Amino acid sequence: MRFIDLRSDTITKPGQGMLEAMMNAEVGDDVYKEDPSINALEAKLTTLFGKDEALFFPTGSMANQAAIKLHTKAAEQLICDKWAHVYNYEGGGVSFNSGVSCKLIDGNRGMITAAQVEEHINPPDFYHSPLTTLVCLENTTNKGGGACYDIEEIKKIKQVCTTHGLGLHLDGARLFNALVAKGENPKVYGELFDTISICLSKGLGTPMGSVLVGNKSIMKNALRVRKVLGGGMRQVGFMGAAGLYALENNIERLAEDNKRAAEIAETLKTLTYVEKVEPVETNIVIFSLKNEENETKFLKLLQAKNCKISQLGKQTLRIVTHLDYTEEMHQEFLQILKSIQL
């Protein structure tokens, strides 16, 4: 029985081409930095983003946490949006791993402005408050429904960071969705951010892995921090080969995911029991129903049709399109949505 699983883009499985690349991978011991496939993946991403160095991590959360550790010292503070993944979905790692607090900004769909960053920097000579040392952005925003930053606003934020001597990190879990949607060059992001975490297991469809890219001055202790966090792996080149395959074959097709998400959003807007559909720019659709009773019925009816989506609470639901969601599934899912009456 076929399921249409739209809970997340993390549920994908390697296709035949990726599996062949994995099985044919040349591997070594990555703790010794002797895995050829991982070294090739890291080199490719440093070139793509125009950065000095890159390091493979098992998860995006670990890559983000390592970046925060590299940028900060205990008792300091970072600035991020109130919906930021580094604050909401990384298990309190900011405080546990780095002893750092978060200054939360009430942004728009997970995005903050340069003016807000400037306003929330603690005076460096006021020793009663934590010293602000880092700004963390997220593109696309997860809880913000796949929203994309305006690159001009990022440039303004970078200027604020430069003026005040702050680091700038990007949680780029779905950065390639944004790059495809906006038609932007990854090297522009490499110029603006000190560090960027790039997830390979979401839109790009690999089984696991993220890569942290950054300037040499920041990355010099990255290998040590990864070791401390327990992220050193041995013959992980099988995942490196999957990442290389994804970078070569799965970027341009992200436009399909973005397009299908937009079409789902337009269909949802026609349903009388849907209260609101958030703007859709990439592959995430967030929408709310008019009451809790509708939510229960809606999810049961979807389940009866072998469809899965995510619950976010307060009658709010999420749909994420991905590599394994085919055009045939898409047309079927649109018809299922149109057929549901509450």
C-alpha positions in Angstrom: 0.0 0.0 0.0 1.4 3.4 -1.0 1.5 6.2 1.5 1.8 9.9 0.6 4.1 11.1 3.4 4.4 14.9 3.6 5.5 15.2 7.2 9.0 16.3 6.3 11.6 16.2 3.6 13.7 14.1 5.9 11.7 10.9 5.1 13.3 10.4 1.7 15.2 7.3 0.7 18.2 7.0 -1.7 17.3 6.4 -5.3 19.1 4.0 -7.5 21.8 6.5 -8.6 22.6 7.5 -5.1 22.7 3.9 -3.9 25.2 3.0 -6.7 27.3 6.0 -5.7 27.3 4.9 -2.1 28.2 1.3 -2.8 31.0 2.4 -5.1 32.4 4.9 -2.7 36.1 5.0 -1.9 36.3 5.2 1.9 38.9 5.7 4.7 39.0 6.7 8.3 37.6 10.2 8.6 38.7 10.7 12.2 42.2 10.7 10.7 40.8 12.8 7.8 41.7 10.0 5.4 38.3 9.4 3.8 38.6 10.4 0.2 34.8 10.7 -0.4 34.3 13.0 2.6 37.4 15.0 1.7 36.0 15.5 -1.8 32.6 16.5 -0.5 34.1 19.1 1.8 36.3 20.4 -1.0 33.3 20.7 -3.3 31.4 22.8 -0.7 34.3 25.1 0.1 34.5 25.8 -3.6 30.8 26.2 -4.0 30.5 28.7 -1.2 33.9 30.3 -1.6 35.0 29.5 2.0 38.3 28.3 3.4 37.4 25.1 5.1 34.5 22.6 5.6 33.8 19.7 8.0 31.3 16.9 7.8 28.9 16.3 10.7 26.4 13.6 11.3 23.5 16.0 11.9 22.6 19.6 11.2 22.0 20.3 14.9 25.5 19.2 15.7 26.9 21.4 12.9 25.0 24.4 14.3 26.0 23.7 17.8 29.7 23.4 16.8 29.4 26.7 15.0 28.0 28.4 18.1 30.8 26.9 20.2 33.4 28.1 17.7 32.0 31.7 17.7 31.3 32.2 21.5 32.5 31.8 25.0 30.5 30.8 28.1 28.3 33.5 29.5 28.0 35.3 26.2 24.8 35.8 24.2 23.7 35.2 20.6 20.8 37.0 18.8 18.3 35.0 16.8 14.6 34.9 15.9 12.2 33.5 18.5 11.4 30.7 16.0 15.0 29.8 15.3 15.9 26.1 15.1 19.0 26.6 17.2 16.8 27.8 20.1 13.6 25.7 19.6 14.7 22.4 18.2 18.3 21.6 19.3 17.5 20.4 22.8 18.8 23.4 24.7 22.2 22.8 23.2 23.1 26.5 23.1 23.2 26.6 26.9 24.3 23.0 27.5 27.2 22.9 25.0 28.4 26.5 25.0 27.0 28.1 28.1 25.5 30.8 26.0 22.1 32.5 26.2 19.8 33.6 23.4 18.4 37.1 22.9 15.1 36.3 21.0 13.7 38.7 18.4 10.1 38.8 17.4 10.7 38.7 13.7 8.5 38.0 10.7 8.1 34.3 9.8 11.4 33.5 11.5 13.3 36.3 9.8 14.8 39.3 11.5 16.0 42.7 10.3 19.3 44.6 10.6 17.4 47.3 12.7 16.2 44.6 15.1 19.7 43.2 15.4 21.2 46.6 16.1 18.5 47.3 18.8 19.1 44.0 20.6 22.9 44.2 21.0 23.8 44.5 24.6 26.2 47.4 25.4 29.6 45.8 25.6 30.7 47.9 28.6 27.5 47.1 30.6 28.8 44.1 32.5 25.5 43.3 34.1 24.2 41.8 30.8 25.7 39.0 28.7 28.2 40.1 26.0 26.6 39.8 22.6 29.0 38.0 20.2 27.0 36.2 17.6 24.0 36.5 15.3 22.3 33.3 14.0 20.0 33.5 10.9 18.0 30.6 9.3 17.3 30.3 5.6 14.9 29.0 4.7 13.0 29.3 8.0 11.5 26.0 9.3 8.9 27.2 11.7 8.3 30.3 9.4 7.1 28.0 6.6 10.0 27.9 4.3 10.4 31.7 4.1 13.4 33.1 2.3 15.5 36.1 3.5 16.0 39.1 1.1 19.7 39.0 0.4 19.8 42.8 0.7 18.6 42.5 4.3 21.3 40.0 5.0 23.9 42.4 3.7 22.5 45.0 6.1 22.7 42.5 9.0 26.3 41.7 8.0 27.2 45.4 8.2 25.8 45.6 11.7 27.8 42.6 12.7 31.0 44.0 11.2 30.4 47.4 12.9 29.9 45.7 16.3 32.4 42.9 15.9 29.8 40.1 15.9 30.0 36.7 14.2 27.4 35.8 11.7 26.3 32.2 11.4 23.7 30.7 8.9 21.6 27.7 9.7 21.3 26.7 6.1 19.3 23.5 6.6 17.2 24.2 3.5 19.5 26.8 2.0 19.4 25.2 -1.5 15.6 25.5 -1.6 16.1 29.3 -1.1 19.0 29.5 -3.6 16.8 27.8 -6.3 13.7 29.9 -5.4 15.6 33.2 -5.5 18.1 32.3 -8.3 21.0 33.3 -6.0 24.7 32.3 -6.1 26.0 30.4 -3.1 29.2 32.4 -3.2 27.3 35.5 -2.2 26.3 33.7 1.0 29.9 32.6 1.5 31.0 36.2 1.4 28.4 37.3 3.9 28.5 34.6 6.6 31.4 33.5 8.8 30.0 30.0 9.0 27.2 28.1 7.2 25.7 24.8 8.1 24.5 22.9 5.0 22.1 20.0 5.5 22.3 17.2 2.9 19.5 15.0 4.3 16.5 17.3 3.7 15.8 18.7 0.2 18.9 17.1 -1.2 17.8 13.6 -0.1 20.8 11.9 1.5 20.3 9.5 4.4 22.3 11.7 6.8 24.9 14.5 7.1 25.5 18.2 7.3 28.6 20.2 6.4 29.9 23.3 8.2 31.8 25.7 6.0 33.6 28.7 7.3 36.6 31.0 7.4 39.9 29.5 8.5 40.1 31.8 11.5 36.8 30.3 12.9 37.2 26.7 11.7 40.7 26.1 13.1 39.2 24.4 16.2 36.2 22.7 14.4 37.7 19.3 14.3 38.4 19.4 18.1 34.8 20.6 18.8 33.3 17.9 16.6 35.4 15.3 18.7 34.1 16.8 21.9 30.5 16.6 20.7 31.0 12.9 19.6 30.8 13.6 15.9 33.9 11.8 14.7 33.1 8.9 12.4 35.2 6.3 10.6 34.4 5.1 7.1 31.6 7.6 6.6 32.5 8.1 2.9 29.5 6.1 2.0 27.5 9.2 3.2 30.1 11.5 1.5 29.4 9.8 -1.8 25.6 10.3 -1.3 26.3 14.0 -0.6 28.4 14.4 -3.7 25.7 12.7 -5.8 23.0 15.0 -4.3 25.0 18.1 -5.1 25.4 17.0 -8.7 21.9 15.7 -9.3 19.4 17.0 -6.8 19.7 20.8 -6.6 17.9 22.0 -9.7 15.0 19.6 -9.1 14.2 21.5 -5.9 12.2 23.9 -8.1 9.7 21.0 -8.5 9.3 20.8 -4.7 8.8 24.5 -4.4 6.2 24.5 -7.3 4.2 21.6 -5.8 4.1 23.3 -2.4 2.7 26.4 -4.0 0.0 24.4 -5.8 -1.0 22.7 -2.6 -1.3 26.1 -0.9 -3.6 27.3 -3.6 -5.8 24.2 -3.3 -5.9 24.6 0.5 -7.2 28.2 0.1 -10.3 26.9 -1.6 -11.3 24.7 1.3 -14.0 26.3 3.5 -12.6 24.8 6.8 -9.1 26.2 6.3 -8.7 29.4 8.3 -5.4 30.6 6.9 -2.5 29.5 4.6 0.8 31.1 5.2 2.7 32.5 2.2 4.7 29.8 0.4 8.1 30.5 -1.2 9.8 27.1 -1.1 8.8 23.5 -0.1 6.9 24.1 3.2 3.2 24.8 3.5 1.9 25.9 6.9 -1.9 26.3 7.3 -4.5 26.5 10.1 -8.0 25.1 10.4 -10.9 26.9 11.9 -11.3 24.7 15.0 -9.9 21.7 16.8 -12.8 19.5 15.8 -11.9 20.1 12.1 -8.3 19.2 12.7 -9.2 15.8 14.2 -11.6 15.0 11.4 -9.2 16.3 8.7 -6.3 14.2 9.9 -8.4 11.1 10.2 -9.7 11.5 6.7 -6.2 12.0 5.4 -5.0 9.0 7.2 -7.8 6.9 5.7 -6.5 8.0 2.3 -3.0 6.9 3.3 -1.7 10.5 3.7 0.5 11.8 6.4 1.2 15.4 7.4 2.6 17.2 10.5 0.8 18.8 13.4 2.2 22.0 14.9 -0.5 22.6 17.5 -3.3 25.1 17.8 -5.1 23.7 14.7 -1.9 24.4 12.7 -0.6 21.8 10.2 2.5 21.5 8.0 3.1 19.9 4.6 6.6 19.5 3.2 7.2 18.4 -0.4 10.3 16.4 -1.2 12.3 14.2 -3.6 10.1 11.1 -3.1 6.9 13.0 -3.6 6.3 12.4 -7.3 4.0 14.3 -9.8 1.6 11.3 -9.7 1.4 11.5 -5.9 1.0 15.2 -6.2 -2.0 15.1 -8.5 -3.6 12.4 -6.3 -3.0 14.4 -3.1 -4.6 17.5 -4.7 -7.7 15.5 -5.6 -7.8 14.0 -2.0 -7.7 17.6 -0.6 -10.5 18.7 -2.9 -12.6 15.6 -1.9 -12.5 16.2 1.8 -15.6 17.9 3.2 -15.9 18.9 6.9 
